[in-house]
Amino acid sequence: MKTAYVPIVVVNGTVSDKQGFPTGVATINVIGARIIVGDMQESTFYCVYRSIPSRQLLIFADDSQPRFLTCVANVDYETVVCGDKFGNIFINRLDSDVSEKVDEDPTGAGILHERSFLMGAAHKTDLLAHYNVGSVVTS
């Protein structure tokens, strides 16, 4: 198995090589070849690392609502459960067609040239469930 170096450094919640993340990174989860980044103010970003032709961390999907995340956990390959500082727990899922399309693209050329939507990534996640706990969710 080949190990790839991902050029991302988090120092005091701030990414040194921003790669398109608007504010500080709160969480980084990896499942398979997928990297799920939880941003402090803009919710989750689905990313994939492509070393060919140039080493890049490509954002291919994000949440349509900005949220102040405190924690993110993977449910499965396409689904995450998140908590924010206002006491909300929510579940977001990426469309399976988008997931397959990204996994089948070895160079990331399709991701690079897709048109962005709503001032963000080309694809958006779907909100499956939402519940207000009433206090800050930490883990």
Buried (B, 14 or more C-beta within 10 A) or exposed (E): EEEEEBEBEBEEEEBEEEBBBBBBBBBBBEEEEBBBBBBBEBBBBBBBBBEEEEEBBBBBBBBBEBBBBBBBBBEEEBBBBBBBBBBBBBBBBBBEEBBEBBEEBEEBEBBBEBEEEEEBBBBBBEEEEEEEEEEBBEE
